[in-house]
């Protein structure tokens, strides 16, 4: 199923973003245009995947009885968008970053299990 694959790809993106965050290479200044443009180019595919995933997940939830709620899908997208920015700008405390990361993984895993068992 395509949604399972999309979810797996986003989980991989999450792991790669975490590695980037832990490498701790923030820009010299927050106004670094080159850094921003490089980040935008690098993350555009993730934002696209995330948007497609949210649409597909909400559609599946609407048409099936699975144990994931629409607000969890929307929150996961928002959390992952925050993680993208925090991974590049290193502007969140580690505890907060890890909470967002674990929360996103939890919903991705829950969705994959629900889809696999249906």
N, CA and C of each residue as an Amber inpcrd file, in Angstrom:
protein
   354
   0.8410000  -1.1940000   0.0000000   0.0000000   0.0000000   0.0000000
   0.8810000   1.2510000   0.0000000   0.4860000   2.2320000  -0.7430000
   1.2980000   3.4370000  -0.8980000   1.4650000   4.2130000   0.4090000
   0.4340000   4.2840000   1.2320000   0.5210000   5.0270000   2.4910000
   1.5480000   4.3960000   3.4310000   1.6280000   3.0810000   3.4340000
   2.6370000   2.4150000   4.2650000   4.0310000   2.8180000   3.8040000
   4.2480000   2.8660000   2.4980000   5.5460000   3.2650000   1.9490000
   5.8510000   4.7350000   2.2630000   4.8620000   5.5980000   2.1070000
   5.0520000   7.0160000   2.4280000   5.4310000   7.1830000   3.8970000
   4.7610000   6.4430000   4.7530000   5.0400000   6.5260000   6.1850000
   6.4610000   6.0510000   6.4810000   6.8750000   4.9770000   5.8390000
   8.2410000   4.4670000   6.0250000   9.2780000   5.4960000   5.5800000
   9.0170000   6.1560000   4.4650000   9.9470000   7.1730000   3.9730000
  10.0310000   8.3580000   4.9430000   8.9010000   8.7540000   5.5030000
   8.9040000   9.8600000   6.4650000   9.6260000   9.4750000   7.7490000
   9.4970000   8.2110000   8.1540000  10.2440000   7.7480000   9.3320000
  11.7480000   7.8230000   9.0670000  12.1400000   7.4710000   7.8540000
  13.5580000   7.5670000   7.4880000  13.9970000   9.0360000   7.4800000
  13.1550000   9.9120000   6.9560000  13.4520000  11.3500000   6.9880000
  13.6390000  11.8260000   8.4240000  12.7650000  11.3680000   9.3110000
  12.8620000  11.7410000  10.7230000  14.2140000  11.3420000  11.3000000
  14.6420000  10.1200000  10.9840000  15.9260000   9.6390000  11.4920000
  17.0890000  10.4610000  10.9370000  17.0090000  10.8130000   9.6630000
  18.0630000  11.6240000   9.0530000  18.0910000  13.0380000   9.6320000
  16.9200000  13.5930000   9.9060000  16.8550000  14.9140000  10.5260000
  17.4580000  14.8880000  11.9270000  17.2150000  13.8080000  12.6480000
  17.7740000  13.6760000  13.9980000  19.3030000  13.6370000  13.9420000
  19.8420000  12.9150000  12.9760000  21.3000000  12.8630000  12.8080000
  21.8310000  14.2670000  12.5380000  21.1430000  14.9880000  11.6950000
  21.5540000  16.3670000  11.3850000  21.5020000  17.2370000  12.6420000
  20.4280000  17.1070000  13.4100000  20.2850000  17.8820000  14.6490000
  21.4410000  17.5750000  15.6040000  21.7410000  16.2950000  15.7370000
  22.8010000  15.8920000  16.6630000  24.1840000  16.2940000  16.1810000
  24.3480000  16.4930000  14.8630000  25.6310000  16.9660000  14.3320000
  25.8640000  18.4220000  14.7380000  24.7690000  19.1360000  15.0230000
  24.8120000  20.4850000  15.5800000  25.6200000  21.4610000  14.7300000
  25.1730000  21.6680000  13.5130000  25.8200000  22.6230000  12.6150000
  24.8610000  23.7530000  12.2400000  24.5320000  24.6120000  13.2030000
  23.6070000  25.7080000  12.8840000  24.2870000  26.7560000  11.9990000
  23.5000000  27.6190000  11.3790000  24.0950000  28.6890000  10.5600000
  24.8190000  29.6870000  11.4640000  25.7510000  30.4090000  10.8670000
  26.4800000  31.4400000  11.6160000  25.5050000  32.4850000  12.1670000
  24.5720000  32.9160000  11.3210000  23.5400000  33.8580000  11.7520000
  22.1970000  33.3590000  11.2340000  21.1350000  33.7690000  11.8780000
  19.7970000  33.3530000  11.4510000  19.4020000  34.0030000  10.1240000
  20.1240000  35.0290000   9.7070000  19.8130000  35.7380000   8.4590000
  20.6540000  35.2640000   7.2860000  21.2940000  34.1070000   7.4060000
  22.1620000  33.5680000   6.3640000  21.3060000  33.0810000   5.1890000
  21.2510000  33.8830000   4.1400000  20.3990000  33.5740000   2.9810000
  20.8450000  32.3070000   2.2710000  22.1350000  32.1140000   2.1090000
  22.6430000  30.9210000   1.4340000  22.2380000  29.6710000   2.2050000
  22.3970000  29.7090000   3.5230000  22.0030000  28.5770000   4.3590000
  20.5130000  28.2900000   4.1890000  19.7010000  29.3370000   4.2280000
  18.2580000  29.1710000   4.0860000  17.9030000  28.5420000   2.7420000
  18.5090000  29.0300000   1.6620000  18.2030000  28.4970000   0.3310000
  18.6560000  27.0390000   0.2030000  19.8100000  26.7170000   0.7940000
  20.2710000  25.3230000   0.7820000  19.3120000  24.4250000   1.5680000
  18.8760000  24.9290000   2.7340000  17.9330000  24.1730000   3.5570000
  16.6170000  23.9750000   2.8110000  16.1430000  25.0240000   2.1790000
  14.8750000  24.9510000   1.4520000  14.9480000  23.9060000   0.3420000
  16.0480000  23.9100000  -0.4030000  16.2120000  22.9340000  -1.4860000
  16.2960000  21.5030000  -0.9390000  16.9990000  21.3490000   0.1700000
  17.1710000  20.0170000   0.7520000  15.8870000  19.4820000   1.3730000
  15.0470000  20.3590000   1.8850000  13.8660000  19.8960000   2.6170000
  12.5800000  19.9200000   1.7950000  12.6080000  20.5250000   0.6360000
  11.4030000  20.5930000  -0.2080000  10.7810000  19.2120000  -0.4480000
  11.5890000  18.1740000  -0.7530000  10.9850000  16.8410000  -0.9450000
  10.2980000  16.3170000   0.3180000  10.8480000  16.6330000   1.4870000
  10.2370000  16.1710000   2.7350000   8.8830000  16.8530000   2.9300000
   8.8430000  18.1650000   2.7020000   7.5710000  18.8900000   2.8300000
   6.5290000  18.3220000   1.8590000   6.9460000  18.0010000   0.6400000
   6.0150000  17.4290000  -0.3460000   5.5070000  16.0660000   0.1090000
   6.4390000  15.2100000   0.5750000   6.0360000  13.8890000   1.0630000
   5.0710000  14.0190000   2.2380000   5.3620000  14.9610000   3.1120000
   4.5380000  15.1650000   4.2990000   3.1210000  15.5970000   3.9170000
   3.0290000  16.4810000   2.9550000   1.7150000  16.9430000   2.4990000
   0.9270000  15.8010000   1.8560000   1.5910000  15.0260000   1.0030000
   0.9330000  13.8920000   0.3530000   0.5190000  12.8450000   1.3860000
   1.4010000  12.6130000   2.3740000   1.1080000  11.6470000   3.4280000
  -0.1270000  12.0700000   4.2240000  -0.1910000  13.3480000   4.6020000
  -1.3230000  13.8200000   5.3920000  -2.6290000  13.6190000   4.6280000
  -2.6530000  13.9790000   3.3630000  -3.8470000  13.8130000   2.5410000
  -4.2540000  12.3460000   2.4580000  -3.2880000  11.4790000   2.1760000
  -3.5790000  10.0430000   2.0540000  -4.0230000   9.4510000   3.3840000
  -3.3590000   9.8330000   4.4650000  -3.7020000   9.2960000   5.7880000
  -5.1110000   9.7210000   6.2050000  -5.4220000  10.9850000   5.9970000
  -6.7680000  11.4590000   6.3520000  -7.8340000  10.7570000   5.5260000
  -7.5290000  10.4850000   4.2660000  -8.4640000   9.7840000   3.3930000
  -8.7030000   8.3580000   3.8980000  -7.6250000   7.6780000   4.2750000
  -7.7430000   6.3090000   4.7830000  -8.5350000   6.2940000   6.0900000
  -8.2500000   7.2480000   6.9620000  -8.9470000   7.3170000   8.2500000
 -10.4390000   7.5560000   8.0400000 -10.7570000   8.4160000   7.0850000
 -12.1600000   8.7300000   6.8090000 -12.9040000   7.4980000   6.2850000
 -12.2280000   6.6690000   5.5030000 -12.8820000   5.5330000   4.8500000
 -12.7630000   4.2120000   5.5990000 -11.9640000   4.1760000   6.6620000
 -11.7800000   2.9480000   7.4140000 -11.8640000   3.2300000   8.8990000
 -12.0700000   2.1890000   9.6360000 -12.0820000   2.3210000  11.0880000
 -10.6970000   1.9110000  11.5890000  -9.8010000   2.8620000  11.7200000
  -8.4960000   2.5510000  12.2940000  -8.2690000   3.4420000  13.5030000
  -7.3400000   3.0310000  14.3170000  -7.1480000   3.6530000  15.6210000
  -6.2370000   4.8800000  15.5940000  -6.3490000   5.6770000  14.5890000
  -5.6090000   6.9370000  14.5070000  -6.6290000   8.0110000  14.1820000
  -6.5660000   9.1180000  14.8890000  -7.5440000  10.1840000  14.7030000
  -6.9950000  11.2760000  13.7830000  -7.8780000  11.9590000  13.0740000
  -7.4310000  13.0150000  12.1560000  -6.5550000  14.0760000  12.8200000
  -6.8650000  14.4520000  14.0560000  -6.0460000  15.4830000  14.7100000
  -4.6280000  14.9800000  14.9800000  -4.4600000  13.6530000  15.1520000
  -3.1180000  13.1050000  15.3430000  -2.2970000  13.2250000  14.0520000
  -2.9550000  13.0570000  12.9430000  -2.2770000  13.1770000  11.6470000
  -1.8420000  14.6270000  11.4440000  -2.7480000  15.5700000  11.6770000
  -2.4260000  16.9890000  11.5140000  -1.3100000  17.4080000  12.4740000
  -1.3770000  16.9420000  13.7110000  -0.3400000  17.2830000  14.6920000
   1.0130000  16.7000000  14.3070000   0.9950000  15.5070000  13.7540000
   2.2520000  14.8730000  13.3410000   2.8880000  15.6590000  12.2020000
   2.0710000  16.1230000  11.2640000   2.6180000  16.9460000  10.1890000
   3.2350000  18.2290000  10.7680000   2.5150000  18.8910000  11.6690000
   3.0370000  20.1210000  12.2790000   4.3320000  19.8450000  13.0510000
   4.3380000  18.7520000  13.8120000   5.5370000  18.4050000  14.5750000
   6.7290000  18.1420000  13.6610000   6.4820000  17.4470000  12.5720000
   7.5880000  17.1420000  11.6640000   8.0860000  18.4050000  10.9720000
   7.1860000  19.3240000  10.6540000   7.6210000  20.5930000  10.0600000
   8.5090000  21.3620000  11.0500000   8.1570000  21.3230000  12.3290000
   9.0100000  21.9390000  13.3510000  10.3630000  21.2400000  13.4160000
  10.3460000  19.9110000  13.3480000  11.5930000  19.1590000  13.4130000
  12.5180000  19.4950000  12.2420000  11.9400000  19.7180000  11.0790000
  12.7540000  20.0860000   9.9130000  13.5150000  21.3710000  10.2340000
  12.7990000  22.3760000  10.6970000  13.4440000  23.6610000  11.0050000
  14.4480000  23.5300000  12.1470000  14.0530000  22.8300000  13.2160000
  14.9520000  22.6730000  14.3580000  16.2030000  21.8760000  13.9850000
  16.0790000  20.9650000  13.0270000  17.2270000  20.1590000  12.6070000
  18.2740000  20.9900000  11.8910000  17.8360000  22.0340000  11.2370000
  18.7730000  22.8940000  10.5070000  19.2490000  24.0760000  11.3490000
  18.3460000  24.6680000  12.0910000  18.7030000  25.8730000  12.8510000
  19.1290000  25.5770000  14.2940000  18.9640000  24.3420000  14.7170000
  19.3710000  23.9050000  16.0640000  18.8950000  24.9180000  17.1090000
  17.6060000  25.2330000  17.0560000  17.0620000  26.2700000  17.9410000
  16.0260000  25.7220000  18.9190000  16.1150000  24.4360000  19.2030000
  15.2320000  23.8380000  20.2050000  16.0910000  23.0360000  21.1770000
  15.6680000  23.0130000  22.4150000  16.3820000  22.2010000  23.4030000
  16.2630000  20.7320000  23.0260000  17.2670000  19.9610000  23.3840000
  17.3010000  18.5470000  23.0340000  16.0460000  17.8120000  23.5280000
  15.6200000  18.0910000  24.7490000  14.4440000  17.4130000  25.3130000
  13.2070000  17.6660000  24.4480000  12.9860000  18.9000000  24.0650000
  11.8330000  19.2570000  23.2290000  11.9440000  18.5860000  21.8590000
  13.1370000  18.6190000  21.2960000  13.3510000  18.0000000  19.9910000
  13.0130000  16.5080000  20.0520000  13.5150000  15.8430000  21.0670000
  13.2870000  14.4000000  21.1960000  11.8070000  14.0830000  21.4440000
  11.1150000  14.9430000  22.1820000   9.6770000  14.7410000  22.3910000
   8.9230000  14.8000000  21.0630000   9.2480000  15.7860000  20.2410000
   8.6020000  15.9020000  18.9270000   8.9450000  14.6990000  18.0490000
  10.2010000  14.2840000  18.0950000  10.6660000  13.1530000  17.2930000
   9.9400000  11.8770000  17.7180000   9.8970000  11.6050000  19.0160000
   9.2480000  10.3870000  19.5120000   7.7460000  10.4090000  19.2230000
   7.1290000  11.5630000  19.3810000   5.7060000  11.6940000  19.1070000
   5.4020000  11.3760000  17.6380000   6.2220000  11.9090000  16.7410000
   6.0280000  11.6450000  15.3080000   6.2240000  10.1650000  14.9960000
   7.2880000   9.5800000  15.5290000   7.5300000   8.1460000  15.3130000
   6.3620000   7.3130000  15.8540000   5.8420000   7.6930000  17.0050000
   4.7390000   6.9500000  17.6110000   3.5400000   6.9050000  16.6680000
   3.1570000   8.0440000  16.1280000   1.9940000   8.0930000  15.2260000
   2.2910000   7.3490000  13.9280000   3.5030000   7.5180000  13.3750000
   3.8570000   6.7730000  12.1620000   3.7550000   5.2660000  12.4120000
   4.2980000   4.8070000  13.5500000   4.2490000   3.3770000  13.8830000
   2.8110000   2.9050000  14.0890000   2.0270000   3.7130000  14.7840000
   0.6240000   3.3630000  15.0410000  -0.1410000   3.2400000  13.7140000
   0.1000000   4.1650000  12.8130000  -0.5700000   4.1330000  11.5130000
  -0.1370000   2.9050000  10.7140000   1.1530000   2.6160000  10.7070000
   1.6360000   1.4420000   9.9660000   1.0320000   0.1670000  10.5200000
   0.9740000   0.0330000  11.8440000   0.3680000  -1.1570000  12.4430000
  -1.1080000  -1.2660000  12.0620000  -1.8250000  -0.1570000  12.1270000
  -3.2610000  -0.1770000  11.8010000  -3.4780000  -0.5790000  10.3450000
  -2.6380000  -0.0820000   9.4580000  -2.7880000  -0.3990000   8.0420000
  -2.4150000  -1.8670000   7.7520000  -1.4130000  -2.3410000   8.4410000
  -0.9550000  -3.7250000   8.2320000  -1.9810000  -4.7290000   8.7580000
  -2.6470000  -4.3740000   9.8510000  -3.6060000  -5.2960000  10.4730000
  -5.0100000  -5.2170000   9.8610000  -5.2150000  -4.3140000   8.9230000
  -6.5440000  -4.2140000   8.3090000  -6.5840000  -4.8680000   6.9670000
